[in-house]
Amino acid sequence: MEKLLQENMIYNELGNTGMKVSLLSFGGSQLVNNTNEEEAIETVHEALCCGINYIDTAPWYGFGKAEVILGKALRDVPRESYYLATKVGRYLPQKEYMFDFSYKRTLLSVEESLKRIGVDYFDVIQVHDLEFASNPEIIINETLPALQKIKAAGKAKFIGVTGYSLQALQTVLDKSKIHIDTVLSYCRCTPFDQSLLEYLPYFKAKNLGIINAGILGMGLLTNREIPNWHPVIEPIKISCRNAALYCQEIGIDIAKLAAQYAFNVPNIDTHLIGMSKLRDLRNNLTTLNNKPTSDEEDALKEIIDRFFKPLKQTHWENVEVERYRKALKEKS
């Protein structure tokens, strides 16, 4: 697999999979947000040329459209030159059709994703946001056995789990009779919430490949307006906004500080960032390849000490899940 590697990229072993993945990996969630599809496809190509070799997507992203765009981008790219991951379990915007972790739907989902992207297999197939299952037993008894069947059929090489709730991930990892190879969490390794660090020894002890996503807090650690759908609680939102304003005042990009923070956390195999524009890809590569300046190091310490350490709660655990379940009850 040497041809996957570029001299100027950092690579790590993804758990015990034998996959050597780039420290910066390509998230397909944003592909549907670029109105210029040609640029989105070019961004995928340039990412691969720059040594990014792990690509992650899901049926949830654009409700299948992201996988279609990714398929166009990868059409003429040798399959052995990249690793590809997708997910099962989360699908449509309507609450009653959003999640389905059943055995039958899981098998069908993988077939749909293979067809949309135009590949014969996935390197990693993952349970998407497993904390939304009505009971973890559904994941244990239906979703994971279905993924094991997919793996046995040669349509996936490894099995992973994803979610915001670190405790929910641990619950499934402890109970599963199916071997799980990778774990993905998001927004849990940021300047305002560093709780992933508490779980790293546990994940490492299980020889899991560790994938960190949401390093900008799903937009909280940027100068952009925080989207209305964001489940963040008000104290965190205020602290992030104030930290961003402080960084603007001193002429430093808070998004760059957040990325620098994540890239320098040890024992994480890859950081997954959603990208669809060449500008964003190049900015992320520049941040990865250059050490923080002393001013940036000082600014990061300042925002953590001044704005984030005083927070009594640094996460929004169960906020989105409870909102979803309430909406389901109102539908019934």
Backbone torsions as a table, in degrees:
resi	resn	phi	psi	omega
1	MET	NA	16.8	-176.2
2	GLU	-60.0	-28.5	-177.1
3	LYS	-68.5	-11.8	176.8
4	LEU	-75.0	-16.9	-167.7
5	LEU	-99.1	141.2	174.6
6	GLN	-117.6	142.6	-172.9
7	GLU	-60.5	-33.4	-174.9
8	ASN	-93.6	12.5	177.7
9	MET	-112.7	145.9	175.4
10	ILE	-88.9	135.8	179.3
11	TYR	-125.3	146.4	177.5
12	ASN	-132.7	151.0	172.0
13	GLU	-69.3	131.4	179.2
14	LEU	-88.2	87.3	-176.9
15	GLY	59.0	-132.1	179.0
16	ASN	-105.0	20.6	-176.6
17	THR	-75.9	-20.8	-173.0
18	GLY	84.1	-3.8	177.4
19	MET	-81.8	130.6	176.8
20	LYS	-103.9	103.2	-169.4
21	VAL	-105.7	149.7	178.3
22	SER	-66.1	143.3	-179.9
23	LEU	-60.7	-35.2	172.2
24	LEU	-101.3	122.1	178.8
25	SER	-116.3	163.7	-170.5
26	PHE	-99.2	117.2	176.0
27	GLY	-92.3	129.9	-177.3
28	GLY	-87.7	3.8	-175.3
29	SER	-63.9	-28.2	-175.0
30	GLN	-91.3	-4.9	-175.2
31	LEU	-58.4	-31.4	-178.1
32	VAL	-80.2	-9.9	-175.5
33	ASN	-92.1	-6.7	176.5
34	ASN	-96.0	115.9	-179.5
35	THR	-67.2	-17.1	176.7
36	ASN	-96.6	92.3	-176.5
37	GLU	-62.9	-32.7	179.0
38	GLU	-62.4	-40.4	178.1
39	GLU	-67.5	-38.9	178.2
40	ALA	-58.9	-44.3	178.9
41	ILE	-66.0	-41.5	178.4
42	GLU	-63.4	-33.4	178.8
43	THR	-64.6	-41.1	176.0
44	VAL	-60.5	-46.9	-178.6
45	HIS	-61.6	-44.1	-178.9
46	GLU	-67.7	-36.0	177.2
47	ALA	-59.0	-44.8	179.0
48	LEU	-64.7	-40.8	179.3
49	CYS	-64.8	-28.4	-178.5
50	CYS	-88.5	4.3	174.0
51	GLY	103.1	-2.2	173.4
52	ILE	-71.5	124.6	-174.7
53	ASN	-125.5	3.1	179.1
54	TYR	-117.7	122.1	-177.2
55	ILE	-120.7	132.1	-177.6
56	ASP	-123.6	137.4	177.3
57	THR	-145.4	-171.2	179.3
58	ALA	-169.1	151.7	174.6
59	PRO	-60.5	-26.5	-179.0
60	TRP	-64.9	-30.1	-175.0
61	TYR	-74.9	105.7	-176.8
62	GLY	70.0	15.1	178.3
63	PHE	54.3	46.1	178.0
64	GLY	105.7	-22.1	-175.1
65	LYS	-66.6	-36.6	-179.7
66	ALA	-62.0	-38.9	178.1
67	GLU	-66.4	-36.1	178.0
68	VAL	-64.9	-46.5	178.9
69	ILE	-62.6	-42.3	178.7
70	LEU	-61.9	-39.1	177.2
71	GLY	-60.2	-39.4	177.0
72	LYS	-64.4	-40.4	-178.2
73	ALA	-67.1	-34.3	-174.4
74	LEU	-95.7	1.6	-172.7
75	ARG	-53.6	-44.6	-176.5
76	ASP	-108.1	17.0	179.1
77	VAL	-97.5	129.3	179.1
78	PRO	-55.3	129.9	-175.3
79	ARG	-60.3	-31.2	-177.3
80	GLU	-77.4	-2.3	-176.4
81	SER	-92.5	1.4	178.9
82	TYR	-152.4	159.3	171.9
83	TYR	-102.6	142.0	-174.5
84	LEU	-130.0	130.7	178.2
85	ALA	-127.6	143.1	169.5
86	THR	-137.1	-170.8	-172.8
87	LYS	-138.0	168.2	174.8
88	VAL	-135.4	152.4	172.1
89	GLY	116.1	-27.2	-177.9
90	ARG	-123.6	128.8	-166.5
91	TYR	-133.9	-65.3	-167.8
92	LEU	-120.3	158.8	-176.1
93	PRO	-71.2	-28.6	179.1
94	GLN	-66.0	131.2	-172.8
95	LYS	-55.3	-38.9	-176.7
96	GLU	-73.1	-14.8	179.5
97	TYR	-116.6	7.1	-173.6
98	MET	-69.5	-45.2	-176.5
99	PHE	-121.3	139.7	173.2
100	ASP	-153.8	105.6	-177.4
101	PHE	-101.4	15.9	-176.4
102	SER	-69.4	157.6	-179.9
103	TYR	-56.8	-49.6	-175.8
104	LYS	-63.8	-46.0	-178.0
105	ARG	-67.6	-32.8	178.7
106	THR	-63.9	-46.1	178.5
107	LEU	-61.0	-44.4	-179.8
108	LEU	-64.4	-40.7	-178.1
109	SER	-58.9	-43.7	-179.4
110	VAL	-63.6	-41.6	178.3
111	GLU	-62.1	-40.6	178.8
112	GLU	-63.2	-43.3	-178.7
113	SER	-66.7	-41.9	176.9
114	LEU	-57.9	-42.3	-179.0
115	LYS	-69.3	-43.4	-177.8
116	ARG	-62.8	-41.4	-177.1
117	ILE	-84.7	-27.1	178.7
118	GLY	82.8	37.3	177.6
119	VAL	-121.5	168.2	-178.6
120	ASP	-96.2	-18.8	-177.1
121	TYR	-158.7	160.2	171.5
122	PHE	-110.0	147.0	174.0
123	ASP	-74.1	-40.4	178.7
124	VAL	-133.9	132.7	174.2
125	ILE	-119.3	128.1	-167.5
126	GLN	-124.2	147.4	170.8
127	VAL	-79.0	126.4	-172.5
128	HIS	-92.5	118.1	174.1
129	ASP	52.0	60.7	-171.3
130	LEU	-63.7	-18.2	-179.5
131	GLU	-67.4	-13.4	179.4
132	PHE	-82.5	-8.4	175.6
133	ALA	-63.0	143.2	-178.6
134	SER	-62.6	-25.0	178.2
135	ASN	-155.7	136.3	179.6
136	PRO	-59.5	-20.2	179.3
137	GLU	-63.4	-27.5	177.2
138	ILE	-64.4	-41.4	177.6
139	ILE	-64.4	-44.7	-177.1
140	ILE	-66.1	-44.5	-170.0
141	ASN	-95.8	-16.7	-178.0
142	GLU	-123.2	-58.3	-173.7
143	THR	-62.7	-53.1	-176.5
144	LEU	-65.6	-41.6	174.4
145	PRO	-61.1	-35.2	176.5
146	ALA	-64.9	-41.6	178.2
147	LEU	-66.3	-33.8	176.1
148	GLN	-64.0	-37.5	177.3
149	LYS	-65.6	-41.5	176.5
150	ILE	-60.1	-43.8	179.4
151	LYS	-63.2	-45.0	-179.8
152	ALA	-62.8	-28.6	179.2
153	ALA	-82.1	-2.1	178.7
154	GLY	82.2	13.2	-178.9
155	LYS	-93.9	-4.5	173.0
156	ALA	-154.4	148.1	-179.1
157	LYS	-97.0	-33.8	-175.5
158	PHE	-140.0	159.5	-176.8
159	ILE	-118.3	136.1	-179.9
160	GLY	-133.4	165.5	174.7
161	VAL	-127.2	147.7	179.6
162	THR	-134.8	155.3	176.3
163	GLY	171.6	163.0	174.9
164	TYR	-82.3	-37.7	-177.0
165	SER	-78.6	111.4	178.5
166	LEU	-65.8	-35.6	178.7
167	GLN	-66.6	-39.7	178.5
168	ALA	-65.5	-38.3	175.9
169	LEU	-61.7	-44.5	-179.6
170	GLN	-64.2	-38.9	179.4
171	THR	-58.1	-47.8	-180.0
172	VAL	-67.9	-41.1	179.0
173	LEU	-62.2	-36.9	179.5
174	ASP	-71.5	-34.3	-173.7
175	LYS	-91.9	-21.3	-171.0
176	SER	-65.3	134.5	172.1
177	LYS	-92.4	-11.6	176.0
178	ILE	-89.6	137.0	179.3
179	HIS	-69.5	127.0	179.1
180	ILE	-109.5	133.9	-172.4
181	ASP	-102.6	-31.0	-174.3
182	THR	-137.1	156.4	175.8
183	VAL	-135.2	137.0	179.1
184	LEU	-126.0	125.8	171.6
185	SER	-125.3	162.4	-177.9
186	TYR	-138.6	149.8	179.9
187	CYS	60.6	21.9	-178.6
188	ARG	-114.6	7.3	177.1
189	CYS	-139.2	72.1	-175.5
190	THR	-134.2	167.8	176.0
191	PRO	-59.2	-24.5	-179.2
192	PHE	-96.8	-22.7	179.1
193	ASP	-138.1	109.8	-176.3
194	GLN	-110.8	26.2	-172.8
195	SER	-68.6	-21.0	176.5
196	LEU	-58.7	-32.9	-177.6
197	LEU	-60.5	-30.4	179.3
198	GLU	-69.5	-27.0	-176.4
199	TYR	-95.2	-12.0	-176.8
200	LEU	-57.0	-44.0	178.2
201	PRO	-59.5	-39.3	178.3
202	TYR	-63.9	-47.7	179.9
203	PHE	-63.4	-41.7	-179.9
204	LYS	-64.6	-38.9	179.6
205	ALA	-62.7	-26.8	177.7
206	LYS	-91.0	5.9	178.3
207	ASN	59.6	34.1	-179.3
208	LEU	-83.7	143.8	166.1
209	GLY	-73.8	131.8	-173.3
210	ILE	-110.2	119.6	-178.2
211	ILE	-114.7	123.4	-178.8
212	ASN	-108.5	125.3	-180.0
213	ALA	-124.4	172.4	176.5
214	GLY	64.8	40.8	-175.4
215	ILE	-69.5	-15.5	175.2
216	LEU	-100.5	14.8	177.9
217	GLY	65.3	32.7	-176.4
218	MET	53.8	45.4	175.3
219	GLY	99.0	-9.7	-178.8
220	LEU	-65.8	-35.4	-176.8
221	LEU	-100.4	54.6	176.1
222	THR	-141.3	177.2	175.6
223	ASN	-93.1	3.9	179.7
224	ARG	-81.6	162.1	174.8
225	GLU	-66.4	136.6	-179.8
226	ILE	-71.9	127.0	-176.1
227	PRO	-63.6	149.5	-177.0
228	ASN	-62.8	-29.8	-176.1
229	TRP	-76.8	-8.8	-173.4
230	HIS	-63.9	129.7	-177.6
231	PRO	-81.7	7.1	-176.1
232	VAL	-58.0	143.4	175.7
233	ILE	-81.5	157.0	-170.2
234	GLU	-58.8	-44.3	-178.8
235	PRO	-59.7	-38.3	178.8
236	ILE	-68.6	-41.7	179.8
237	LYS	-59.2	-45.4	-179.3
238	ILE	-64.3	-44.1	-179.5
239	SER	-62.9	-41.9	179.2
240	CYS	-66.5	-39.5	178.5
241	ARG	-64.4	-43.4	179.8
242	ASN	-66.5	-37.0	177.3
243	ALA	-65.3	-40.4	178.8
244	ALA	-64.8	-41.1	178.5
245	LEU	-64.5	-40.5	177.5
246	TYR	-61.1	-44.8	179.8
247	CYS	-63.2	-38.0	176.7
248	GLN	-61.4	-40.7	-178.3
249	GLU	-62.5	-34.0	-177.7
250	ILE	-99.1	6.1	174.0
251	GLY	74.7	32.5	178.8
252	ILE	-125.0	139.5	-177.5
253	ASP	-82.3	118.3	-178.2
254	ILE	-64.1	-31.6	178.3
255	ALA	-63.6	-37.5	177.7
256	LYS	-65.9	-41.0	177.7
257	LEU	-61.9	-42.1	-179.5
258	ALA	-64.4	-41.2	178.4
259	ALA	-66.2	-42.5	178.3
260	GLN	-60.8	-41.0	178.4
261	TYR	-58.0	-51.2	-176.6
262	ALA	-63.6	-46.5	-176.0
263	PHE	-60.9	-22.6	-176.2
264	ASN	-99.3	4.6	175.3
265	VAL	-80.9	123.6	-179.3
266	PRO	-73.3	161.6	173.2
267	ASN	71.7	16.0	171.1
268	ILE	-109.1	129.7	-171.7
269	ASP	-78.1	-39.6	179.8
270	THR	-154.5	148.5	178.0
271	HIS	-110.7	119.7	-174.5
272	LEU	-94.8	120.1	-179.6
273	ILE	-124.6	127.6	176.4
274	GLY	-72.1	128.3	-177.9
275	MET	-143.4	145.0	173.4
276	SER	-144.8	-1.8	-179.1
277	LYS	-121.8	141.7	-178.7
278	LEU	-59.3	-37.9	-179.8
279	ARG	-58.8	-45.7	-178.4
280	ASP	-66.5	-42.5	177.3
281	LEU	-58.4	-48.4	-177.2
282	ARG	-66.4	-37.1	176.8
283	ASN	-63.3	-43.2	180.0
284	ASN	-65.6	-39.6	177.9
285	LEU	-65.9	-39.6	178.0
286	THR	-63.0	-43.6	178.6
287	THR	-62.4	-42.3	-179.5
288	LEU	-63.7	-39.2	-171.1
289	ASN	-89.9	-1.5	-178.9
290	ASN	-127.4	134.7	178.6
291	LYS	-69.5	148.7	176.7
292	PRO	-61.6	145.0	172.7
293	THR	-74.1	166.9	177.9
294	SER	-62.9	-34.5	177.3
295	ASP	-65.1	-40.1	179.2
296	GLU	-68.5	-39.5	176.6
297	GLU	-61.9	-42.1	178.8
298	ASP	-65.4	-40.9	-178.7
299	ALA	-65.7	-41.4	178.4
300	LEU	-61.7	-46.1	178.3
301	LYS	-61.3	-39.8	-178.3
302	GLU	-64.5	-45.8	-177.6
303	ILE	-69.1	-34.3	177.0
304	ILE	-65.6	-49.2	-176.8
305	ASP	-67.4	-42.3	-172.8
306	ARG	-83.9	-40.1	-171.1
307	PHE	-106.5	-28.5	-171.3
308	PHE	-106.2	-36.4	179.2
309	LYS	-62.1	-33.5	178.8
310	PRO	-69.8	-12.4	-178.6
311	LEU	-63.0	132.5	176.6
312	LYS	-79.7	-26.5	177.9
313	GLN	-138.0	129.1	-174.1
314	THR	-109.1	8.2	-176.3
315	HIS	-137.5	172.5	176.0
316	TRP	-123.0	42.5	179.6
317	GLU	-50.2	128.9	174.7
318	ASN	73.9	-7.3	-179.0
319	VAL	-60.1	-51.0	-177.4
320	GLU	-70.3	-37.8	-179.9
321	VAL	-63.8	-45.8	179.8
322	GLU	-65.1	-37.4	177.5
323	ARG	-63.0	-42.3	179.2
324	TYR	-64.0	-46.9	-177.3
325	ARG	-68.2	-33.7	175.5
326	LYS	-64.4	-43.2	178.8
327	ALA	-63.2	-37.2	177.8
328	LEU	-63.9	-41.6	179.7
329	LYS	-64.2	-38.8	-179.9
330	GLU	-67.1	-28.1	178.4
331	LYS	-73.5	-31.0	-174.5
332	SER	-82.8	NA	NA
